[in-house]
């Protein structure tokens, strides 16, 4: 989830105008069509919303929940775009969104997204119930409890899967190679996802010790955590690095950009933001200290490598020709801005897409590894890691 704070004044004005008029409680027959915002075509009949509201007040036999109706109108407005990543959040859903950014929440602990219109596990997070239950990147989620996920938005699914610690949720999963789906019953827990860990891997075959860095996500804490790990590595005997971005679902763009700055020259291009407006593009450059610039590096990727993790891998690949080992990444390369709304609601709106430094599209495509190695069921069950073994072997000649 790559985000930046901004405002979409047209949509904010539209939703605020609807809310203000609704709260007045005026019947539709007394209303005149409001002045249209300048962005709307002259032929758009804005008064239809008023007529629907008034018709419900006049005809519906049960008491109306006006606040819920307003939220429904705002959601319907956003859902009409057909973009699964442009979403209206109620105040309660906004809290969940904020928890995602902080990296601490209650649930089962996995990042999910849409791939070919199917709800898909991007990555189970480290040490969580989802990981312990055996979920893997690429698993298709067919049901949440008894609710089918067909045509379900990502955020709706997240709302159903999340819940208080100690409670249970049933997820029906279909995995490549399975003849039929399987149901998993998982007990929710407090999810406190780490951002970074590292260790020395002694490998005489590569000419000395290797620093193995595992980046779990780009949360608010990754700056301090990575800086601490980086200085420990710089003071260690390790002179080569394996950067493991497998099952990293991304996070905050600035955090991925900051990590890139350790491996690139200051000013190297990290990512391009394509706004789609007459070719308008914004270039984001490395701004770090370049302390790992001369370290040989190999990067591990898989289907769970998404968003900010794809941006980091592509930046190092395009600038330094660093070898990527593993599987094709998820392909999440859209930019969302959260727009704060009245009453604690939020509009998360797609405003652009990411391009690699060489101008290649990420969304819906992903990054191809230079050395393709797939983890088998037998590898997972036996605790083998042929992708990591291959990375160590490659470092021998670097």
C-alpha positions in Angstrom: 0.0 0.0 0.0 1.9 3.1 -1.2 0.4 6.3 0.1 1.0 10.0 0.3 -1.1 12.6 2.0 -3.1 14.8 -0.3 -6.5 16.2 -1.2 -8.9 15.5 -4.0 -11.0 18.6 -3.7 -13.6 17.7 -6.3 -14.6 14.5 -4.5 -14.4 16.0 -1.1 -16.7 18.9 -2.2 -19.2 16.4 -3.7 -19.4 14.2 -0.7 -19.5 17.2 1.7 -22.4 18.7 -0.4 -24.4 15.5 -0.2 -23.8 15.2 3.6 -24.7 18.8 4.4 -28.0 18.6 2.4 -29.0 15.3 3.9 -28.5 16.4 7.4 -31.0 19.2 6.8 -33.6 16.6 6.4 -35.3 18.4 3.6 -37.8 16.3 1.5 -37.0 15.9 -2.2 -40.1 17.7 -3.4 -38.9 20.9 -1.7 -35.4 20.7 -3.1 -34.0 22.3 -6.1 -31.0 20.8 -7.9 -27.8 22.3 -6.3 -25.3 24.1 -8.4 -23.1 21.5 -10.0 -19.4 21.5 -9.2 -17.5 22.8 -12.2 -15.9 19.3 -12.8 -19.3 17.7 -13.6 -20.7 17.8 -17.1 -23.8 20.0 -17.5 -26.0 17.0 -18.4 -25.4 15.2 -15.1 -28.7 15.1 -13.1 -27.4 15.7 -9.6 -31.0 15.9 -8.2 -31.5 12.2 -8.7 -29.7 11.6 -5.4 -32.2 13.8 -3.7 -35.1 12.0 -5.3 -33.9 8.6 -4.1 -33.5 10.0 -0.6 -36.9 11.5 -0.6 -38.5 8.4 -2.0 -37.0 6.3 0.8 -38.3 8.8 3.4 -41.7 8.7 2.0 -42.2 5.0 1.2 -39.9 2.9 3.2 -41.9 1.3 6.1 -39.1 0.9 8.6 -37.1 3.6 10.5 -34.2 4.9 8.5 -30.6 5.1 9.7 -29.6 8.4 8.2 -25.9 8.2 9.0 -25.7 4.7 7.5 -27.5 6.0 4.4 -25.0 8.8 4.0 -22.1 6.3 4.3 -23.8 4.1 1.7 -24.2 7.0 -0.7 -20.5 7.9 -0.4 -19.5 4.2 -0.8 -21.7 3.9 -3.9 -20.2 7.0 -5.4 -16.7 5.6 -5.0 -17.7 2.0 -6.0 -19.1 3.2 -9.3 -15.5 3.8 -10.5 -14.8 0.1 -10.6 -11.4 0.6 -9.0 -10.9 -1.9 -6.1 -8.2 0.3 -4.6 -10.3 3.5 -4.5 -12.4 3.2 -1.4 -14.5 5.1 1.1 -13.9 4.3 4.7 -16.4 4.9 7.5 -14.8 6.1 10.8 -14.5 2.5 12.0 -12.9 1.4 8.8 -10.6 4.4 8.9 -9.2 3.1 12.2 -8.4 -0.2 10.5 -6.6 1.7 7.7 -4.5 3.6 10.3 -3.6 0.3 12.0 -2.3 -1.1 8.7 0.1 1.8 8.4 1.3 1.5 12.0 1.9 -2.3 11.7 -0.1 -3.3 14.8 -3.7 -4.6 14.7 -5.9 -7.6 15.6 -6.6 -10.2 13.0 -4.9 -13.2 11.3 -1.9 -11.4 9.8 -1.8 -11.4 6.1 -1.9 -8.9 3.3 -4.5 -9.5 0.6 -5.3 -8.0 -2.8 -7.0 -8.7 -6.1 -5.3 -10.6 -8.9 -7.4 -11.2 -12.0 -10.5 -10.1 -10.0 -9.9 -12.9 -7.4 -9.2 -12.2 -3.8 -5.7 -13.4 -3.3 -3.2 -13.7 -0.4 -0.3 -11.4 -1.2 1.7 -12.4 1.8 1.2 -14.0 5.3 3.1 -11.8 7.8 5.9 -13.1 9.9 5.0 -15.0 13.1 1.2 -14.5 12.6 -1.7 -17.0 12.8 -2.0 -16.9 9.0 1.7 -17.9 8.6 1.4 -20.6 11.2 -1.7 -22.0 9.5 0.3 -22.5 6.3 -1.1 -19.7 4.1 1.1 -18.9 1.1 1.4 -16.1 -1.5 -1.0 -16.8 -4.3 -3.7 -18.6 -2.3 -7.2 -17.7 -3.5 -9.7 -16.8 -0.8 -13.1 -18.1 -1.9 -15.0 -17.5 1.3 -14.8 -15.6 4.6 -16.9 -17.6 7.0 -20.0 -18.2 4.9 -19.6 -15.1 2.7 -18.4 -15.6 -0.9 -15.6 -13.3 -1.9 -16.8 -13.1 -5.5 -17.1 -9.3 -6.4 -16.0 -8.5 -2.8 -13.7 -5.5 -2.4 -10.4 -5.9 -0.7 -11.4 -3.6 2.1 -14.7 -5.4 2.7 -12.8 -8.7 3.0 -10.3 -7.1 5.4 -13.2 -5.9 7.5 -14.6 -9.4 7.7 -11.3 -11.1 8.4 -10.3 -8.7 11.1 -11.7 -9.1 14.6 -10.8 -9.2 18.3 -8.0 -11.4 19.5 -9.2 -14.8 20.6 -12.1 -15.0 18.2 -12.2 -17.3 15.2 -12.6 -16.8 11.4 -13.1 -19.5 8.8 -11.3 -19.0 5.4 -11.9 -21.2 2.4 -8.8 -21.4 0.3 -7.9 -22.7 -3.2 -4.2 -23.2 -4.0 -2.5 -24.0 -7.3 -2.2 -27.7 -7.6 -5.2 -28.5 -5.3 -8.1 -30.4 -6.7 -10.6 -28.7 -4.3 -10.7 -25.9 -1.8 -9.9 -26.3 1.9 -11.3 -24.5 4.9 -9.0 -23.1 7.5 -10.3 -22.0 10.9 -7.9 -19.5 12.4 -7.9 -17.8 15.8 -7.3 -14.1 15.6 -4.5 -12.5 17.6 -2.7 -9.2 18.2 -0.5 -8.7 15.1 2.6 -6.8 15.7 4.6 -7.1 12.6 8.4 -6.6 12.7 10.0 -4.5 10.0 13.6 -5.8 9.8 15.8 -8.6 11.0 19.3 -9.6 10.0 21.9 -12.3 10.7 25.3 -13.4 9.6 25.3 -16.4 7.2 28.8 -18.0 7.2 29.6 -19.3 3.7 33.1 -20.2 2.8 31.9 -20.8 -0.7 31.3 -17.1 -1.2 34.6 -16.0 0.3 33.3 -15.0 3.7 30.3 -14.2 5.8 27.1 -12.8 4.3 24.7 -10.4 5.9 21.2 -11.8 5.4 18.6 -9.0 5.7 14.9 -9.8 5.9 12.6 -6.8 5.2 9.0 -7.6 6.3 7.2 -4.4 5.4 7.7 -0.6 5.0 5.9 0.5 8.2 6.5 3.7 10.2 9.3 1.9 12.2 11.4 0.7 9.3 13.7 3.8 9.3 15.0 3.4 12.8 15.0 -0.5 12.6 16.9 -0.6 9.3 19.4 2.1 10.4 20.2 0.1 13.5 20.7 -3.1 11.5 22.7 -1.3 8.8 25.3 0.0 11.3 25.6 -3.4 12.9 26.3 -4.9 9.4 28.8 -2.2 8.6 30.7 -3.1 11.8 30.5 -6.8 11.1 32.9 -8.9 8.9 30.1 -9.3 6.3 30.9 -7.7 2.9 28.1 -9.2 0.8 24.3 -8.9 1.3 21.3 -11.0 0.6 18.2 -8.7 0.7 15.1 -10.9 1.3 11.9 -9.1 0.1 9.8 -12.3 -0.1 6.3 -11.9 1.4 6.9 -8.1 1.8 3.6 -6.5 0.9 5.0 -3.0 0.8 3.8 0.0 2.8 4.9 3.6 2.8 6.7 4.9 -0.3 9.1 7.2 1.6 10.2 4.3 3.7 11.1 2.2 0.7 12.9 5.2 -0.8 14.9 5.7 2.3 16.1 2.1 2.4 17.0 2.4 -1.3 19.3 5.2 -0.4 21.6 2.9 1.5 22.3 0.9 -1.7 22.2 3.6 -4.4 24.1 6.8 -5.2 22.4 10.0 -3.9 20.3 11.2 -6.8 19.8 7.8 -8.5 16.2 7.4 -9.7 14.2 5.2 -7.4 10.7 5.3 -9.0 8.5 7.4 -11.3 5.0 8.4 -10.4 2.9 8.5 -13.6 -0.1 10.9 -13.0 -1.6 10.1 -16.4 -2.3 13.8 -17.1 -0.8 14.7 -20.4 2.3 12.7 -19.6 2.9 14.4 -16.2 5.4 12.4 -14.2 7.1 12.9 -10.8 10.6 11.4 -10.3 11.7 10.2 -6.9 15.5 10.0 -6.3 17.6 8.3 -3.7 18.5 10.6 -0.9 20.5 8.3 1.5 24.1 7.8 2.5 25.0 5.1 -0.1 26.9 3.1 2.6 26.1 -0.3 0.9 26.8 1.0 -2.6 29.9 -1.2 -3.0 28.5 -4.3 -1.4 27.6 -7.2 -3.8 23.9 -7.8 -3.3 21.4 -10.4 -4.4 17.6 -9.9 -3.9 15.0 -12.6 -3.1 11.5 -12.1 -4.5 8.3 -14.1 -4.8 4.5 -13.7 -5.3 4.3 -12.0 -2.0 6.7 -9.2 -2.9 4.4 -6.2 -3.6 4.1 -2.5 -3.8 7.0 -0.7 -2.0 9.0 -4.0 -2.0 8.6 -4.1 -5.8 9.7 -0.5 -6.0 12.9 -1.2 -4.0 13.7 -4.3 -6.0 13.2 -2.5 -9.3 15.3 0.5 -8.2 18.3 -1.7 -7.3 17.8 -3.8 -10.4 17.7 -0.9 -12.8 20.4 1.2 -11.2 22.9 -1.5 -10.3 21.8 -4.6 -12.3 21.4 -6.5 -9.0 20.2 -10.1 -9.6 16.7 -11.0 -8.6 16.1 -14.6 -7.5 12.8 -16.4 -6.9 9.4 -15.9 -8.5 7.5 -13.2 -10.3 6.3 -10.5 -7.9 2.6 -9.6 -7.2 2.3 -6.6 -9.4 0.8 -3.9 -7.2 1.9 -0.5 -8.6 -0.9 2.0 -8.0 -0.6 5.1 -5.9 -3.4 5.9 -3.4 -3.9 9.2 -1.5 -5.8 9.1 1.8 -8.2 12.1 2.0 -9.4 12.9 5.5 -13.2 13.6 5.6 -15.6 15.0 8.1 -16.5 12.8 11.1 -13.4 10.6 10.9 -14.2 9.1 7.5 -11.5 8.7 4.8 -11.4 8.6 1.0 -8.5 6.5 -0.3 -8.3 7.3 -4.0 -6.0 6.0 -6.8 -4.2 9.0 -8.3 -1.3 7.5 -10.3 0.7 4.4 -11.1 4.4 3.6 -10.4 7.0 3.0 -13.1 10.4 1.5 -12.6 13.5 3.8 -13.2 13.6 2.4 -16.7 10.0 3.3 -17.2 8.4 -0.2 -17.0 4.9 -0.6 -15.5 4.6 -2.6 -12.3 0.9 -2.9 -11.8 -0.7 -6.1 -13.0 2.7 -7.3 -14.3 5.2 -7.5 -11.5 8.9 -8.0 -11.7 10.4 -11.1 -13.4 13.3 -12.8 -11.6 16.6 -13.2 -13.3 16.9 -16.6 -11.9 13.5 -18.3 -11.5 13.2 -20.9 -8.7 9.8 -22.0 -7.3 9.4 -23.3 -3.8 7.6 -26.7 -3.8 5.2 -28.1 -1.2 8.0 -30.5 -0.3 10.4 -27.6 0.2 8.0 -25.8 2.6 7.3 -29.0 4.5 11.0 -30.0 4.8 12.1 -26.4 5.7 14.3 -26.2 2.6 15.0 -22.9 0.9 16.4 -23.4 -2.6 15.9 -19.7 -3.4 18.2 -18.7 -0.6 20.7 -21.4 -1.5 20.8 -20.1 -5.1 21.4 -16.5 -3.9 24.3 -17.7 -1.8 25.7 -19.5 -4.8 25.4 -16.4 -7.0 27.3 -14.3 -4.4 30.3 -16.6 -4.9 31.1 -14.9 -8.2 30.3 -11.3 -7.1 
